[in-house]
């Protein structure tokens, strides 16, 4: 493979929600991390919960191990070497990430082409710390220490048109880097504000959380502590507006305290930002107490203040793709439209569901082999045209593709539920084989689709 591959700057368009114009959002930067003819590939090393090893020691040990091995690089796990006692005792898993940025269609990066960048982390098992709002029922915000156990694997489970996740990750990473290097914000401006918008159930909230988790891992040498605060905008404006004012003040006081510590990286996630605009509009028209406008304004002012801090990233989502009348959203650096998954992503989502049902034995492979691995979409056509796989596997793939085709327009959330619905529709749910299951899934997909 030609190691001098330079990715050209492609541009895709996303819809700018502020004024309806399309804005350009470069889909890839000109090989920002291709140095000295080496491809920088991230290697993520997850420590065992029980490990007390120093991160730096593990990083050095993994780097040494990688130097010794002549392996090719492709996204996925690398086995932890059993002959290295230190690593074996401390490391839960090692995974290679981001190789797909540099290669197409299952090409492989050879070890001498790669400079691995090792990120060692330990997952926090603390779980969310909830803060209750005035009525003691709805929580107004949740707080996680990142990287958190709950979000482990979330990034990999989200499947979009190719490049969307990498693009977001690259942009957010540049933002942190630009800030860290002390670039003058008057000359190069960046607000560290991201808005993901699109129909409900397309994984926007999950993507924000997964992105925060990824960044907390990638930047942990600069920011050893990292938190995610999830603000439930809806609950802030439910009923108790007079209480809401106090809540907003309390929330931002807490955030402010966190970011004063310069080794802290703080992500603030505000879901359904459109509810802020709606609350303001309702207040202006007099149908809501005027308290609400004070709350929205307080929130906006506080958010504006936050942007001055280099160690905060604000993540927002909206289910409305038309204009959102909120000043701060207007200034988002990244506005990405997250739509229903295209065919390739639908196939991959359903494939991952099916693999999980096979793994757990809920669906059985009638050949009785435990290791039925269905080809991914990028090799599917090739496999169907020049069959090297066994006929039953090819038939499964065709059925899976048919199911994916039948799901056009469905959200990621509906797709992830589909296998469950299909399983419930089976006449004999206890002994179902993959082929029967896939037939049920196609039927269910068609039925669900007709109800869209
Ligand atoms: P939104 O914020 O857009 O309403 P969520 O983040 O709440 O969506 O998504 C709900 C769930 O749907 C996710 O946890 C995930 O399981 C599934 N999902 C949605 N979109 C996708 C996708 N593109 N790929 C995989 N799973 C998805």
Boltz pocket constraint, residues with backbone or C-beta under 6 A from the ligand:
constraints:
  - pocket:
      binder: B
      contacts: [[A, 157], [A, 158], [A, 159], [A, 160], [A, 198], [A, 199], [A, 200], [A, 201], [A, 202], [A, 203], [A, 204], [A, 205], [A, 206], [A, 207], [A, 317], [A, 339], [A, 341], [A, 345], [A, 349], [A, 411], [A, 412], [A, 413], [A, 414], [A, 416]]
      max_distance: 6.0
